[in-house]
Amino acid sequence: MENHNTHFDDRFIEEVKNANDIVEIISKYVDLKRAGDSYKGLCPFHNEKTPSFMVSENKQIFKCFGCGEGGNVITFLMKKENISFFEAIKFLCENARIELPVNNISSEENLKNYEKKQRMYDLHIELARYYFDNMQKNIENSMDYLKNRGIDEKTVRKFGLGYEVRKSSAIEYLYNHGYTKQELLDSMIFRQKNDELYSIFFSRVMYPIFDYRNRVVAFGGRITGSGEPKYLNSPESIIFKKKEQLYGLNLVRKYNAKRIILVEGYMDVIRLNQKGIVGAVASLGTSLTKEQSEIIKKQNKKVYICYDSDKAGRVATVRAIDILQSVGVKPYIISLEGYKDPDEFFNKNKTSDFMAKIENAISPLSFLIDNIKSEYNINIYSQKLEFIDKACEIIKSSDNAVEMEYQTKRLSEITNMSVKSIGVKVYGQYFSPKQFQLNQKSDEKTVKKVFPKIENSDTQTNEKKIIDIISKKPDCIRYIMDILNTDDITDDSFREYYSQFSGDVCIDFNPKNEEYKMLRKLALFTKIDVLQKKLKNWSNLKIRT
């Protein structure tokens, strides 16, 4: 990226920085908490569980004491959004409503093109207002459809939903607001036939499509009566590239959602938000693209896929897994078995039911194996063998030893075959199930040594020691997954972090490893303390009754 610092004088740069509060800007990306004269949060540039990212309101700078990143509001945006200095300045000017000096428009975006884009953004905002007003004027036709889909008026306002009646109704409105015939044609929403303009949208509920900066860049329309296509999106224009946009991403950023949930359509995004579940996004009439996956990766959040449960949805899920993993994102898959999509799910279920589905989301390997299994009748011997062959190839494709072990055992249970026979196909002829066995005798001895001292144990002290080791070597968390349950942990932030690895057990092949021995000992101390407290509570209950 070209650096455009030389195009702006220092006074203008200072004006832009002073007009944009760094705490306000960074809060759109990081959950900041007051810490004395500054703010603290989890660093958006590296994975951490203990906040080391500081933002100074007085000095208008940020600094991470974990990875070393630091700077001002401009450098934060450049780093976080992977944009140039010029693009960061432009963003901050728009945010603070500062006019960008025309003599500073660089060679990458000449003045003519810049002004054309600004006009196009303005035109789309006017159209969104027009469609929204139309919704209120044609409430019977438009709201009937939405109410039948379970959408209330508050949600209509939140998403700016609107309605378009006729092919020509918006044209006069835009002319009256100073837009030219050519600008209407450039929007790609209007076309010309026999010297007459007409809109590609009519008799449709209108969904404004916002970019990540909360600018309207396009529209989607859903027909309210009969006719095809059922859904229609704006064609691509100078401000809209389908492969680079995600419906709902602006709300992910606005509410600083903890997770991203990939769904198939507008209504899924809207229903999830209406139910209080923020983070839902949808691609726009296309399969997930690499560009969209890169955008998702930048959000630095846990990613879930919740596509339709039919065959087409499963195919789309397989493709999304492949694309997300190609850019370094490991997604989890939410199963809505028995329901077509989230929209249908909420017709019969509550928010808490969907949250339970999120908690029980499965790994990509589990989904891929289950998806292959659906194509076979494993009660037939020949089909079982073919399924095992394909499932083992899926397991072998993983570079995660923990996941491979788990799936090997799981496949053994699914097919009622021995771990050894499955393991040989995955690991080779020298595989032995002993590799998967915990050193149980060693653990029993440790428990016996621990018990006499347990009365003096302190759960919180043990947790702090565990956190200290894991903060230095995060992968070590898997050494204790088979001992501690999430509910055993008292520290809130550590419990939330720990829950993300639920079921991700690691069998250590080197019991002399110091971290392994220490973590398991501390975990056993904690577990026994928890069990003793439960036993004491149970005894007290028995005495009272």
N, C-alpha and C positions, 0 to 999 in steps of 0.2 A: 504493500500500500504506500502510496505517495504521501509524504508529510507536507501539510499546507501551512505550517506555522508561519512561514515567511510572508504569507499573503495577508496577515492580520497584524496591526500594530499592537504593542503591549497594552495600551490603554483600553482598546476594544476587548482584548482577551480578559483583562481584569474586570471590565464591565459585565461580561458574560458570566464569569465565575461568581461575582458578587450577586448577580441576579438569580442564581441557582443554588439553593441551600444544599450542601453536600449530604446532610442527614436525610433530607426529603428525597433526594435522588437515589441514594444507596438503599433507603428503606423499601424501595420498590423491588429490590433484589434480595435483601437480607433482613431477617427479623432482628432489629436492633433493640437493645435494652439499655436504659440509663445506667451508667457506671461512673459515679462522681461527676466530673465536669465533661465527661465524654460518653460515648455509646459503645456497646460491645455486642458482638454477634459471631456466628460461625462464618468462617472465611469462605467467600464464593469462588476462590481460586484454587483451593485444595481441600481435600476431605479431612475433617476434624470433628471431634465430638465435644471438646472443651473449647469454648470461644476464646480466640486469640486475636480476633479482628477488631481493631479499635477505630472509631471515627470521632474526630475532634470538631465540635460545633464552633468553638472559638477560632481555631486555626484553619478550619475548612479543609482538613486533610484526612487521609485514612492511612492506616498502617497495620499489617498483619505480622505479629511477632512469631507466627509459626512458619510461614513460607517466605517472609521478607517483602512481599508486595506492598507498595505504598505510593502515595501521590495525591493529586487533587481531583476535583470532580471530572475534569476533562480526561485525565489519564485513566480514571476508573472506568469511564464509558468506553474508551479505546480498548482497554484490556478485556472488559466483560463482554462487549458486543463485537469485538474483533473488527473495529472500524477505524478509519483514518482520523487524523486530527481535524481535518476539515469537516468530516461527517459528524464528529462529536460536537464541534462548534455549532454546526447547523441544527443539530438536535436540541442543544441547549438554548439556542436562539428561539426556536419554535416553542420550547417549553416555557420560556420567560416572556414570550411575545416581543422579542427584540428583532428589529428589522436587520436582516443580513445585508451588509453593504454590497451593492451590485458590483463594484469594482473588485470585490474579493471573490467573485465566482470564478472558480479555477477552470483549467482546461478540461478537467474530467467531466465537468457539467457546465456547459456554457450558459450564458445568461438566458438565451432564448428557450433552451430546454428546461432550465430551472423554473422560469416563469410559467411555462406551459404545464409543468407538473403541479405547481402551486394552484393554478386555475382548476386543474382536474380534481385535486383534493377538495377544493372549495365547492366545485360542482356536485361532487358526491355527497358532501355534507348537506347541501341544499336539497338534493334528491331524497336523502334520508329523512329530512324534516317533512318534506312533501308527502312521502309515503306514510310517515307516522300520523300526520294530520288526516290523511285519507282513511287510515284505520279507524279513527274516531268518528269520521263522517259516515263510514259504511260499516258501522259496528255490527250490524246484523249478519252480513255476509262474511266478514273477516273474522270476527270473534267467535262465531259459531264453530268454525273449523278448529280454532285454537282451544276453545273450551272443551270440545269433544276429545282433544288430545291431552286434556288435563292441564292446560296452561292458563295461569291467572293473569290479571291485568298488571300486577306488580312486576311480573316477569316480562311482560310485553314491554314495559317501560325500561326495564333493566337492559334488555337486548335491543331496544329501539325498533321493535318489529313494526312493520307497516303493511300497506295494501295498495295495489295498483289496479285500477278499474278497467281503463281502456288503453288502447295502443297509443293514443295521441294526447292523453290528458296531462302528462307531465311536460310536454313540449312548450306550451304557452307559458306555463309557470316559470320555466327556466329562461325563456326569452324575456319575460318581465323582470327577471333578476339579472339581466345583462349578459347572458351567455349567447354565443353565436351559433349558427347552424353548424359550422365546422367543429366547434368545441363539442357539440352534442354528438356529432359523428365520431370524433376522436375518443369519446368515452366508450365507444363500442356497444353502448346500451341502446343506441338509436341507429336505425338504418333508413335508407332512402329507396323509394320506389315511385317511378313516374314523377320525380321532383317533389314528392311528399315524404316527410319524415314520419316514422312510426317507432314505437318502443317494442323491444323484443319481449317485454313483460306486460301481461294484462291478465286480469282476473286471478291474480296471485297474491298470496301472503308474501311479504318481502322481508328478507333477512339481511340487514347490513353486515358486510364482512369488514372487520377492522384489522389493521395491521398491528404489530406489536407496540407501535407508538400511539395506538388508539385513534388512528385516522381511518375514515371510511375509504376503502379502495375498490370495492365491488359490491355486488348484491347477489343473493340467491333468491329464487322465487319458487313457491310451491303452489300449484294450481288448486283452486278451491272446488272446482266442478270436475266434469269429465274432460279428458283430453290428454295428450302427450306432448312433450315429456312431462312426467309428474313433477320433477325438480329441474330447474334451469339455473345455471350460473352465468354471471357476466363473462363475456369473452375476455381474453387477455388484452391489456392496454398498457400505456406507458407507466402506469402506477400499479398494475396488477399482474403478477406472475403466479399462476395457480400452484406450481410446484414449490413456491417459497412462502406460502401462507398457510396458516392453521386457524380454523374457525374456533374462537374461544381463547386464543393465546393472550389477547389483551387482558382478559379477566384473570388468567393465571398470574400475570405479572401484577395486576392491580391489587389482588388480594393475597399476593405472596403465597400461593398454594404450596402445600408440603409435598404434593405429588402431582404427576401428570397422568391422566387416564385417557388413552387413545380410544375413541369411539368412531362409529361410521358416519353419523349424520348430524345435521343441525339439531334435530329434535332430541337426540340423545344428550348432546351438550346442554341444551336448555333444561331438560327434565332433571339432570343431575344437579345443575345449579339451583333449580327451584327447590330441590330436596336438601339444599344446604351442603352439597358436595362440590367444592370448587376444584378446579384442576382439569376438567374435561376439555379435550380438543378434538377436532375432526379435520381430516384432509378434505379437499373440496372437489368431490366427484371423481377423484383419482385414487389409485393406490398410494400408500405412503411412499414419499420420494426420499432420496438421499439428502437433498437440501433440507427437507422438513426434519429429517432425523438429526441433522447437524444443529438445527435450531433447537430441537428438544434437548440435545446434549448440552447446549450452552446454559440451559435453565438450571442444571446441576441438581436435579430432583430425581426421586425414585419414579420409575416409569412402569405403568401397567397398560396392558392391551385388553380391551373389552369390546371386541367386534361381535357381529351377529353370530348366533350359534348354529346357523345352517351351514351347508357345505361350502358355499361361496365365502362365508365369514371365516371358516377354518382355513381355507386357502389363503385368504387375505392375511390372516394371523401368521401363518407360516412365512409369508413373504415379509411381513413387518418385522418378525423376529430376525430374519436374515439381514435386513437393511439396518436395523437398529444395532445389531451386534457388529456389523461391519464398520460402524463409526465409534464403537467402544461403549455402547449402552446395553446393559443387560436388563431386558424387560421381564415383568412377571405377568402371568395371564390369569384374568378373572373369568371364572366359569359361571355362566348363567343358564346351566342346563335346565331345560323345561320352559325357557322363555326365549323369544327371538332376539330381543335386544333390551337395553336398559329402559327404554320407553315402555315396553310391554311389562317388564319386571315390576316397575313402580305402580302399575295398575292394580297389583295384588299384594305388594310388599311395602315395607317402611324403610326409612333411611338406615336404621340400625341393621336391617337385613342385608342391605348392600354393603355396609361397612364390614359385616361379617364375611361377605364374599371377598372383599379386599384383603382381609386378614388371612384368608385361606387361599390366596392366589398362588399358583404353582409356577415352577421354573420353566424356562423354554424347553429343556430336555424332557421334563414330565409331559408337557403338552404335546411335543412332537411324537413321543412314544404312544401316548393315548390316542393321538390322531391317526397314527398308523394302525393301531389296534382296532379302531372302528371299521377298518376295511377287511378284517378277517374274522372268521369264526374259529376261535382257538380251541374249541371242543373237537374240531377235526384235526387229526394229527398232522397232515401235510400242511394245512394252513398255519398251524401253530409253529411249525419249523420255519416256515417262510417269514412269519411275523418276528420270530426270535432273531433271524438273520438280519432283518432290516433294523430292528430295535438295537441290536448290538452295534451296528454301523453308526447309528445315531449317538450311542454312548461313546464310542471310540472317537467321534469327532470333537468331543469336549477336551479342553486342556486343563480342566479343573479336577484334580484327583479326588476331592471330597465328593463332588457331584457324580463322578464316575462310579465311586464305591456305592453311593446311595442308590443310583439307578440300577446297578448290577443286582443289588439285594432286592430292589423293588420288582425288577423283571422276573427274578426267581419266584417271588410271591405271586405275581400276576399269572405266570405260566405253570406254577406248581412244579418247577424244575429245580434241581439243586443249584446252590450258589456256585459250586465248583464247575458244573457244566456251562453255566452262563459266564462265569469268570474266565474260563479257558478261551471262550470265543471273543471276549473283550480284551483280555490281557495277554493271551498266548498260552501255550501248552504247559509252561512251568508255573502257572498260577496255583496257589494254595489258599483255601478259605482261611487258614491261620493268619494270613496277612490282615484280615478284617477283624480279628479278635482283640478286644481290649485286654490289657494286662490286669485281669481282675484280681489275681492274688496280690499283686502289688498294691492295688487300691484298697483291698481288705486290710492289709497290714497298716496302711496309712490311716484308715478309719480307726483301728484299734489304738494306734498311737495318739490320735487326735482326741478320742473320747475322754480320757482323764483330764485333758486340759480345756475341754469345751466350755466349762462353767465360766471361764475367764475370757471367752471369746467375745468379740465385738463385731457384729455384722457390718456396721458402717466402716469400721477400720479395715476389715477384710476387703470390702468393696473398693475402698480407696486404693488399696494395694493392687487389686485386680485392674482397676482403671489405669493406674500408673503404668503397669506392664503393657496393657493393651494400647495405650496412647502412643507407646514407643514402637510396638509391633502389632498393628491392628489384626493381622491374620491369625494371631494366637487366640483370638476369641473363640475359634472353633474347637480349641482343646477342652473347653468346659461346657459345650452345648449339651452334652449327654448327662451332665450333673445338675446344672442350675436351670430352673424354669424362669420365664420372664417374671412371674408373680413373686419369685423369691427375692427379687432385687428391690431395695428401698429407695435408691437414688433415682429420681424421676427421669433425668436426662439420659442416664446410663441405661435405664430400663427401656426407653424408647429406642435407643441405639441397638441394644441387645436384641430386641424383638425383630429387627430386620433380618437377623441371621437364624431365626427360628428353624430348627431342623437341619441346620447346616453343620452336621457333626464332622469332626476331623479325627481320624484314627492315626495317632502319631507312631511312626515306625522307628523312632529313636527315643526310647524312654529315658535316655541319659540327658536329653535336652533340658537345660536348666529352666527355661520359661515353662516348658511342659510340666515339669515336676512342681514348680512353685505355684502355677495357676491352678492345677488340679488340687493341690493341698489347700489353697485358700478357698477354692470353690466348695470343697468338702466341709471345711470349717463353717462356711456360710450356710450350706444345706442342712447340716446337722443342727445348727443353731435355729434355723427356721422350723425344722421338724420338732425340736424340743419345745419351742414356743407353742406349736400347734398341739402337741401332746399335753402340755400344761393347761392350755385353754380347754381341751377336751376333758381333762380330769376335773377341772373346776366346774365344768358344765354338768358332769356326772354327779358330783357332790351336791350341787344345787337341786338337781332333779331327783 
